[in-house]
Amino acid sequence: MTDRLLRPRLRRVALLGALMMAGAGLGPLSGQVTIVAQKPLGFGQVTPGVPVTVATSDIARRGEWALLGVAQSQMQLVLPTQLRNANGATIPLTFGTTDGMVKWKNRQTVVNPRSSFTVKTNASDGDAILYLGGTASPAMGQQAGTYTATITLMVVGL
């Protein structure tokens, strides 16, 4: 995807979600959860010097992962501290204690994406979805371009 500047001083940034999990192509076994990256966290067009925050309620820009299967799993996100473009320029990223949310069919709960959290999926609640928000803080005079980083979501225990 090429970056088109709509107006001077606007930059496009995106945060790419990536899945790194042993056995990620295998079907779920009893008591396992399968993670499927649904949508990357995207900050869209940003203005240098103006932080952009994406909330978990922002349907268009929040990151999303489907958590499928019947299990109780301990999960952990590995979060980047910056976005980077092809020329090496960076934009700092921050994730607050309420920038994560897990939603089931009939309920939801806020999770701290900076620490491990437990997700329980079962037949009555159905599968879960993890939503992720965050803040990108471009500097004044930020270099134009597309900025990316990788997020890793792992199952660290059952």
C-alpha positions in Angstrom: 0.0 0.0 0.0 1.5 3.4 -0.9 1.2 6.4 1.3 -0.6 9.4 -0.2 -0.4 12.7 1.6 -3.8 14.3 1.6 -2.5 17.6 2.9 0.9 18.8 3.9 1.9 17.9 7.5 -0.3 14.8 7.6 1.3 11.4 7.9 -0.2 7.9 7.7 0.8 5.4 10.4 -0.3 1.9 11.0 0.4 -0.7 13.6 0.5 -4.2 12.3 -0.7 -7.0 14.4 1.3 -10.2 14.1 0.6 -13.7 15.5 3.5 -15.7 16.9 2.4 -18.9 18.5 3.8 -22.4 18.4 1.6 -24.7 16.3 -0.3 -21.8 14.9 -1.6 -23.6 11.8 -3.0 -26.6 13.8 -6.6 -27.0 14.8 -7.4 -26.5 18.5 -7.1 -29.5 20.8 -9.4 -29.9 23.8 -8.6 -27.2 26.3 -6.7 -25.0 23.8 -7.4 -21.6 22.4 -6.6 -20.6 18.8 -5.6 -16.9 18.2 -6.6 -15.4 14.8 -5.4 -11.8 14.0 -8.5 -10.0 12.6 -7.5 -6.4 12.2 -4.3 -4.3 12.8 -4.3 -1.3 15.2 -4.2 1.7 12.9 -3.6 5.4 13.7 -4.6 6.7 10.3 -3.4 10.2 9.2 -1.6 12.0 12.0 -0.3 15.6 12.4 3.3 16.2 13.6 3.3 17.2 17.3 -0.3 16.0 17.9 -0.7 12.6 19.8 -3.4 10.3 18.4 -5.2 7.9 20.7 -7.2 4.9 19.6 -9.7 3.6 22.1 -10.9 0.0 22.3 -14.4 1.4 21.4 -13.0 2.8 18.1 -14.4 0.1 15.7 -12.5 1.5 12.6 -9.0 1.8 14.1 -8.7 -0.6 17.1 -6.7 -3.8 16.8 -8.6 -7.1 17.0 -7.8 -10.8 17.6 -10.3 -13.6 17.8 -9.8 -16.1 20.6 -11.4 -19.4 19.6 -11.9 -22.6 21.5 -13.0 -23.8 24.9 -10.3 -23.0 27.4 -9.1 -20.8 30.2 -5.8 -19.3 29.0 -3.2 -16.9 30.3 -2.4 -14.5 27.5 0.4 -11.9 27.1 0.9 -9.1 24.5 4.4 -8.1 23.5 3.9 -4.4 22.7 6.3 -2.2 20.7 7.5 1.1 22.1 7.7 2.8 18.8 6.6 2.8 15.2 9.3 2.9 12.5 9.4 3.8 8.8 11.7 2.5 6.1 14.2 5.4 6.7 14.5 4.6 10.4 12.4 7.5 11.7 10.3 6.6 14.7 7.1 7.6 16.5 6.8 6.7 20.2 3.9 4.4 21.3 2.3 4.1 24.7 -0.3 1.6 25.9 -2.3 2.5 29.0 -3.7 0.1 31.6 -7.2 0.3 30.1 -6.1 0.0 26.4 -7.2 -3.7 26.2 -10.7 -5.2 26.3 -11.9 -8.8 25.9 -15.5 -9.2 24.7 -17.7 -12.3 24.6 -21.2 -12.7 23.4 -22.9 -11.3 26.5 -20.1 -9.6 28.5 -16.8 -7.7 28.3 -13.9 -6.8 30.6 -11.1 -4.3 30.5 -7.6 -5.8 30.6 -4.2 -4.2 31.0 -2.3 -5.0 27.8 1.0 -4.4 29.5 0.7 -7.4 31.8 -0.6 -11.0 31.3 -4.3 -11.6 31.6 -6.6 -14.6 31.8 -9.3 -15.2 29.1 -11.9 -17.9 29.7 -13.8 -19.1 26.6 -16.6 -21.7 27.1 -19.7 -23.0 25.4 -22.1 -20.6 27.2 -20.0 -17.4 26.6 -18.8 -18.4 23.1 -15.5 -17.3 21.6 -13.9 -14.0 22.7 -12.4 -11.1 20.9 -9.4 -9.0 22.2 -9.5 -5.3 21.3 -6.4 -3.1 21.6 -6.0 0.6 21.6 -3.0 2.9 22.2 -1.4 6.3 21.6 1.1 7.4 18.9 2.9 10.6 19.7 4.5 12.0 16.5 7.2 14.8 17.0 7.0 18.2 15.5 8.6 18.0 12.1 7.9 14.2 11.9 9.2 12.7 8.7 6.5 11.7 6.2 5.9 8.0 5.5 4.2 4.8 6.6 5.2 3.7 10.0 4.8 0.1 11.3 5.5 -2.1 14.2 4.7 -5.7 15.3 2.5 -6.8 18.2 2.7 -10.3 19.4 -0.1 -12.1 21.3 0.9 -15.3 23.0 -0.8 -18.0 25.1 1.6 -18.3 28.0 -0.4 -20.8 30.1 -3.6 -22.8 30.3 
